[in-house]
Amino acid sequence: MTIRRITISVPEEVARRIKEAAADASVSAWVTSVIEERLEDAELDRLWDEFYRSVRPRRADIARANTLFRQLTRPRRRKSAA
């Protein structure tokens, strides 16, 4: 992979937070991973929008999907030890 150096300018506070977040990693490596993640998220959002437009779900389908999502992602209750 070819590496290309670029220069960015950020406010002092942002620079401090970046260095703190990078911890023991190099700032360059940390920033690269954050940007790659953001680019992947943007691509997934674009693909989802494209899929959604092609499928055109009905309101009832959307409501059912939202209900199922809430059921599947709600915190589970732990059984208490008796």
VENJO-V981547 format. One record per run of one state. SS is the DSSP state (A for helix, B for strand, O for the rest). FROM is the first residue (numbers start at 1). LEN is the number of residues. Records with the same first field share a line. If there is no record, write none. Layout:
# VENJO-V981547
SS = FROM-LEN + FROM-LEN
This chain:
# VENJO-V981547
O = 1-11 + 23-4 + 56-3 + 74-9
A = 12-11 + 27-29 + 59-15
